[in-house]
Amino acid sequence: MGNHIIHTGKQTIIAESRCIAALEGFINADFEEAITRIYSSKGRVVISGIGKSAIIAQKIVASLNSTGTPAIFLHAADAIHGDIGMVQENDVVMIISKSGDSPEIKVLVPLIKNFGNLLIAICGNKESYLAKCAHIFLNTTVEEEASPHNLAPTSSTTAQMVMGDAITVCLMKLRGFGSEDFAKFHPGGALGKKLYLHVGDLSINNEKPAVHTESILKDVIVEITKKRLGVTVVLDDDQKITGIITDGDLRRMLEKDLNHKEVKAKDIMTINPKTIDSKSLAVNALDIMRSKNITQLVVVDGNNYAGIIHLHDLIREGII
């Protein structure tokens, strides 16, 4: 049974991949016109469908909204019972259907055309009512479904999804939609945080451990313990950074034959500590920590000591 399952899984993927490859032949002048009309539209993209196609429509709506093209979902069944009122004058309407002949689609299409909106069809049947009535027809015909006996929508819904992705990517490029734009629309996700979260946004929540170059060992230990970051910065008389002392430095110092009562911060500090500007992206701090195999960085604002950023801050924010 195991070999049969593996074979079926692989054949499903192969069958769908063939159908997707065939879509390349449907990227034509009609596709170009659809993209151009959506891009130049002053309204939104209203995407509708029924059944599995409705689920694909919702995914395409989400993709467009997150990449700078305003879009809303309109369920074909709900549309003919009042929800069609959400369609505004300048909206472009896109209807997704495999057959193009569903009863709900046949009722919805004339209503959209009477409103005067541009109608784009993503359809797997070029002879269907939807394909013939639409102003622009985007073909997603597949030879067969990947499911046994050509029953469950598999290849056809995948083709619809890929066509939606092609539309989304083309619009992204036309709009010059880049990483900064993406961060604005995805501020809560890990990727968004990598694109917009700065070091200062994190270090401001931490204590600022600091001792003087002449501070005695006891004061150093108290400061590190009290501020709970495993580190303290060492400042000179002008409050400039001269070094850093970590938990590791303390342990190494204890292994040496020293008179602990005479030890001062300047005796055990590491000079020229690794620093990062508060305006740098937090993900850059992670890169430095990884390359230097350290867990803290001194944060500076110009030449001034601004705080500490810890590896745990990056973990907590999902940067890692």
C-alpha positions as CSV (number, residue, x, y, z in Angstrom):
1,M,0.0,0.0,0.0
2,G,2.9,2.4,0.8
3,N,4.3,2.2,-2.7
4,H,0.8,2.9,-4.2
5,I,0.4,6.0,-2.0
6,I,3.8,7.3,-3.0
7,H,3.1,6.7,-6.7
8,T,-0.3,8.4,-6.5
9,G,1.2,11.4,-4.8
10,K,3.9,11.8,-7.4
11,Q,1.5,11.3,-10.3
12,T,-0.7,14.0,-8.9
13,I,2.1,16.5,-8.8
14,I,3.3,15.5,-12.3
15,A,-0.2,15.9,-13.7
16,E,-0.7,19.3,-12.2
17,S,2.7,20.5,-13.2
18,R,1.9,19.7,-16.9
19,C,-1.3,21.7,-16.7
20,I,0.5,24.6,-15.2
21,A,3.2,24.5,-17.9
22,A,0.5,24.6,-20.5
23,L,-0.8,27.9,-19.1
24,E,2.2,29.7,-20.6
25,G,0.5,29.5,-24.0
26,F,-2.5,31.4,-22.6
27,I,-0.4,34.4,-21.6
28,N,-1.3,36.5,-24.6
29,A,-2.6,39.9,-25.7
30,D,-5.8,39.4,-23.7
31,F,-3.7,38.8,-20.6
32,E,-1.8,42.0,-21.3
33,E,-5.0,44.0,-21.8
34,A,-6.4,42.7,-18.5
35,I,-3.3,43.8,-16.6
36,T,-3.2,47.2,-18.3
37,R,-6.9,47.8,-17.6
38,I,-6.6,46.8,-14.0
39,Y,-3.5,49.0,-13.5
40,S,-5.1,52.0,-15.1
41,S,-8.4,51.6,-13.2
42,K,-9.4,54.1,-10.6
43,G,-11.5,51.5,-8.7
44,R,-10.9,48.2,-7.1
45,V,-10.8,44.6,-8.5
46,V,-13.9,42.8,-7.5
47,I,-13.3,39.0,-7.7
48,S,-16.2,36.5,-7.7
49,G,-16.8,32.8,-8.0
50,I,-18.8,29.9,-6.8
51,G,-17.7,26.7,-5.0
52,K,-13.9,25.9,-5.2
53,S,-13.4,28.9,-7.5
54,A,-14.7,31.2,-4.8
55,I,-12.0,30.0,-2.5
56,I,-9.4,30.7,-5.2
57,A,-10.9,34.1,-5.7
58,Q,-10.4,34.9,-2.0
59,K,-6.8,34.0,-2.2
60,I,-6.2,36.2,-5.3
61,V,-8.0,39.1,-3.5
62,A,-5.6,38.6,-0.5
63,S,-2.6,38.6,-2.8
64,L,-3.6,41.7,-4.6
65,N,-4.4,43.6,-1.4
66,S,-1.1,42.8,0.1
67,T,0.8,44.0,-3.0
68,G,-0.8,47.4,-3.6
69,T,-3.9,46.6,-5.7
70,P,-7.1,47.2,-3.8
71,A,-9.4,44.2,-4.2
72,I,-12.6,42.7,-2.6
73,F,-14.3,39.3,-2.8
74,L,-17.9,38.9,-3.9
75,H,-19.5,35.5,-3.6
76,A,-21.4,34.7,-6.8
77,A,-24.4,33.3,-4.8
78,D,-24.5,36.3,-2.4
79,A,-24.1,38.7,-5.3
80,I,-27.5,37.9,-6.8
81,H,-29.2,38.3,-3.4
82,G,-28.0,41.9,-2.7
83,D,-24.3,41.9,-2.3
84,I,-23.8,43.1,-5.9
85,G,-24.4,46.5,-4.4
86,M,-20.7,46.5,-3.3
87,V,-19.6,46.9,-6.9
88,Q,-18.8,50.6,-7.7
89,E,-18.7,52.5,-10.9
90,N,-14.9,52.3,-11.6
91,D,-14.4,48.7,-10.3
92,V,-13.0,46.0,-12.5
93,V,-15.0,42.7,-12.0
94,M,-13.2,39.4,-12.4
95,I,-15.3,36.2,-12.3
96,I,-13.5,32.8,-11.9
97,S,-15.2,29.6,-13.0
98,K,-14.1,26.2,-14.4
99,S,-17.2,25.6,-16.5
100,G,-18.3,29.2,-17.0
101,D,-21.9,27.9,-17.1
102,S,-22.9,27.7,-13.4
103,P,-26.4,29.0,-12.8
104,E,-25.2,31.7,-10.4
105,I,-22.7,32.9,-13.0
106,K,-25.3,33.1,-15.7
107,V,-27.4,35.4,-13.5
108,L,-24.5,37.5,-12.3
109,V,-22.8,38.2,-15.7
110,P,-25.7,40.3,-17.2
111,L,-26.0,42.3,-14.0
112,I,-22.3,43.2,-14.1
113,K,-22.5,44.1,-17.8
114,N,-25.6,46.3,-17.2
115,F,-23.7,48.2,-14.5
116,G,-21.1,49.0,-17.2
117,N,-18.1,47.5,-15.4
118,L,-15.2,45.9,-17.2
119,L,-15.7,42.1,-16.9
120,I,-12.7,39.8,-16.9
121,A,-13.2,36.0,-17.0
122,I,-10.8,33.4,-15.7
123,C,-12.4,30.3,-17.1
124,G,-11.5,26.8,-18.2
125,N,-14.1,26.6,-21.0
126,K,-13.7,29.1,-23.9
127,E,-17.1,28.0,-25.3
128,S,-18.9,28.8,-22.0
129,Y,-21.4,31.6,-21.4
130,L,-19.0,33.4,-19.1
131,A,-16.1,33.3,-21.7
132,K,-18.3,34.6,-24.5
133,C,-19.9,37.4,-22.5
134,A,-16.7,38.7,-20.8
135,H,-14.9,41.7,-22.2
136,I,-11.6,39.9,-21.6
137,F,-11.2,36.1,-21.4
138,L,-8.2,34.6,-19.6
139,N,-8.0,30.9,-20.5
140,T,-7.3,28.4,-17.7
141,T,-8.3,25.2,-19.6
142,V,-6.7,22.0,-18.4
143,E,-6.6,18.7,-20.2
144,E,-7.8,16.8,-17.2
145,E,-8.0,16.9,-13.4
146,A,-5.3,15.1,-11.4
147,S,-8.0,13.3,-9.4
148,P,-9.2,9.8,-10.3
149,H,-11.9,9.7,-13.0
150,N,-11.4,13.5,-13.7
151,L,-13.8,14.3,-10.9
152,A,-12.5,16.6,-8.0
153,P,-11.2,20.1,-9.0
154,T,-7.4,19.8,-8.7
155,S,-5.5,20.9,-11.8
156,S,-8.2,23.4,-12.7
157,T,-8.1,25.2,-9.4
158,T,-4.3,25.1,-9.4
159,A,-4.4,26.7,-12.9
160,Q,-6.8,29.4,-11.5
161,M,-4.4,30.1,-8.6
162,V,-1.4,30.4,-10.9
163,M,-3.2,32.7,-13.3
164,G,-4.0,34.9,-10.3
165,D,-0.3,34.9,-9.2
166,A,0.7,35.9,-12.7
167,I,-1.7,38.8,-12.5
168,T,-0.5,39.8,-9.1
169,V,3.2,39.7,-10.0
170,C,2.7,41.7,-13.2
171,L,0.8,44.4,-11.3
172,M,3.6,44.5,-8.6
173,K,6.2,45.2,-11.3
174,L,4.1,47.9,-13.0
175,R,3.6,49.6,-9.6
176,G,7.3,49.2,-8.7
177,F,6.2,47.5,-5.5
178,G,9.3,46.8,-3.5
179,S,10.5,45.6,-0.1
180,E,9.6,48.8,1.7
181,D,6.1,48.7,0.3
182,F,5.8,45.1,1.3
183,A,6.8,46.0,4.9
184,K,4.1,48.6,5.1
185,F,1.4,46.0,4.2
186,H,2.9,43.2,6.4
187,P,4.1,44.9,9.6
188,G,3.1,42.0,11.9
189,G,4.8,39.2,10.0
190,A,8.4,38.1,10.5
191,L,9.3,39.2,7.0
192,G,7.8,42.6,7.5
193,K,9.7,43.0,10.8
194,K,12.9,42.2,9.0
195,L,12.2,45.0,6.5
196,Y,11.1,47.8,8.9
197,L,12.1,47.0,12.5
198,H,15.1,49.0,13.7
199,V,17.6,48.3,16.4
200,G,16.5,51.3,18.4
201,D,12.9,49.9,18.5
202,L,14.2,47.0,20.5
203,S,17.0,48.4,22.6
204,I,14.8,51.2,24.0
205,N,13.0,48.5,26.0
206,N,16.2,47.3,27.7
207,E,18.2,48.7,30.6
208,K,21.5,50.6,29.8
209,P,24.1,48.9,31.9
210,A,27.2,51.1,32.4
211,V,30.2,51.4,34.6
212,H,33.3,53.7,34.7
213,T,36.7,52.6,33.7
214,E,37.8,52.9,37.4
215,S,34.8,51.0,38.8
216,I,35.7,48.2,41.1
217,L,34.9,44.5,40.4
218,K,32.0,44.5,42.9
219,D,30.3,47.4,41.1
220,V,30.8,45.7,37.7
221,I,29.2,42.4,39.0
222,V,26.3,44.3,40.6
223,E,25.6,46.3,37.4
224,I,25.6,43.2,35.2
225,T,23.4,41.3,37.6
226,K,21.0,44.2,38.1
227,K,20.5,45.0,34.4
228,R,20.1,41.4,33.5
229,L,21.6,41.6,30.0
230,G,24.8,39.6,30.8
231,V,26.9,42.6,29.9
232,T,27.9,46.2,30.8
233,V,29.5,48.9,28.8
234,V,32.5,50.7,30.2
235,L,32.5,54.5,29.9
236,D,35.3,57.0,30.3
237,D,35.2,60.5,32.0
238,D,33.5,61.9,28.9
239,Q,30.8,59.2,28.9
240,K,32.3,57.7,25.7
241,I,32.5,53.9,25.2
242,T,35.9,52.5,25.9
243,G,35.0,48.8,26.4
244,I,32.6,46.1,27.3
245,I,32.5,43.4,30.0
246,T,30.4,40.3,29.7
247,D,29.6,37.4,31.9
248,G,32.3,35.5,30.0
249,D,34.9,38.1,30.8
250,L,34.1,37.7,34.5
251,R,34.4,33.9,34.4
252,R,37.7,34.1,32.6
253,M,39.0,36.7,35.1
254,L,38.1,34.4,38.0
255,E,40.3,31.7,36.5
256,K,43.3,34.0,36.7
257,D,45.5,34.5,39.8
258,L,44.4,38.1,40.5
259,N,43.8,40.2,43.6
260,H,40.1,40.6,43.0
261,K,39.9,43.6,45.4
262,E,42.2,45.5,43.2
263,V,40.7,44.7,39.9
264,K,38.9,47.5,38.0
265,A,36.7,47.6,35.0
266,K,39.5,48.8,32.7
267,D,41.6,45.7,33.7
268,I,39.1,43.1,32.4
269,M,37.1,45.0,29.7
270,T,37.3,44.1,26.0
271,I,38.2,47.3,24.1
272,N,36.6,48.3,20.8
273,P,33.4,46.4,21.3
274,K,31.1,45.6,18.4
275,T,28.5,48.3,17.9
276,I,25.5,49.0,15.8
277,D,23.7,52.2,15.1
278,S,20.2,52.5,16.6
279,K,18.8,53.3,13.1
280,S,20.1,50.1,11.6
281,L,17.6,47.3,10.8
282,A,17.3,44.7,13.5
283,V,18.1,42.0,11.0
284,N,21.5,43.5,10.5
285,A,22.2,43.1,14.2
286,L,21.4,39.4,13.8
287,D,23.8,39.1,11.0
288,I,26.6,40.7,13.1
289,M,25.8,38.5,16.1
290,R,25.9,35.4,13.9
291,S,29.2,36.3,12.2
292,K,30.9,37.2,15.4
293,N,29.3,34.5,17.5
294,I,28.1,36.9,20.2
295,T,24.7,37.5,21.8
296,Q,24.8,41.2,22.5
297,L,25.6,44.4,20.7
298,V,26.3,47.8,21.9
299,V,23.8,50.3,20.4
300,V,25.0,53.7,19.5
301,D,23.4,56.9,18.4
302,G,26.1,58.7,16.5
303,N,29.1,58.6,19.0
304,N,26.9,58.2,22.0
305,Y,26.0,55.1,24.0
306,A,22.3,54.3,23.4
307,G,21.8,50.9,24.9
308,I,22.1,47.1,24.4
309,I,20.4,44.8,21.9
310,H,20.3,41.1,22.9
311,L,19.8,38.0,20.8
312,H,16.7,37.3,22.9
313,D,15.2,40.6,21.6
314,L,15.4,39.3,18.1
315,I,14.0,35.9,19.0
316,R,11.1,37.5,20.9
317,E,10.2,39.6,17.8
318,G,10.4,36.6,15.4
319,I,13.4,38.0,13.5
320,I,14.9,34.5,13.9
